[in-house]
Amino acid sequence: TSKDIMTTETFGDFDLTFDWKISPKGNSGVMFHVTEAGQETYQSGPEYQVLDNSRGEPPLEQAGGLFALYAPEGAVTKPVGEYNTGRIVVDHGKVEHWLNGVKVAAYDLNSADFKARVAASKFGKWSMFAASPTGHIALQNHGDAVWFKNLKIRRLR
């Protein structure tokens, strides 16, 4: 019963690009490998953070990173009101986050490091989090105005 926008189809290994802009102090995200388990999409799907970084969130919660797990390194967002280009590549559990042409985060869903970070986070209490190798893509409704356009996904296999 999520208020998020979710794809009908499911995707495993893919390359997704999308343009996004956020309202002042806004917060949203793009989740992947979302399953029907849980009440919210973020309980199963890892989240590419979409944010106005001027909110003052800590590095683990800034735009382009994997929300609460991997901070975006070298991320530079455009001013609020301008479109940024995001990209998520998932290939055999290895994930890359891109922001405006720069790779800002990389992690392996199957690695000990990833599992340890999840266990130490709020996601550790949800056994379904990042547990499925496939799932829906979801655009988060966090209550703030956000715009997405030019969404393109290519299956890698």
Secondary structure, DSSP 8 states (H G I E B T S, - for coil): --SSEE-SS-BSSEEEEEEEEE-TT-EEEEEEEE-S-SSSGGGTS-EEEEE-GGG---GGGSTTSBTTTB--SS-----TTS-EEEEEEEETTEEEEEETTEEEEEEETTSHHHHHHHHTSGGGG-TTTT--SSBEEEE---SS-EEEEEEEEEE--
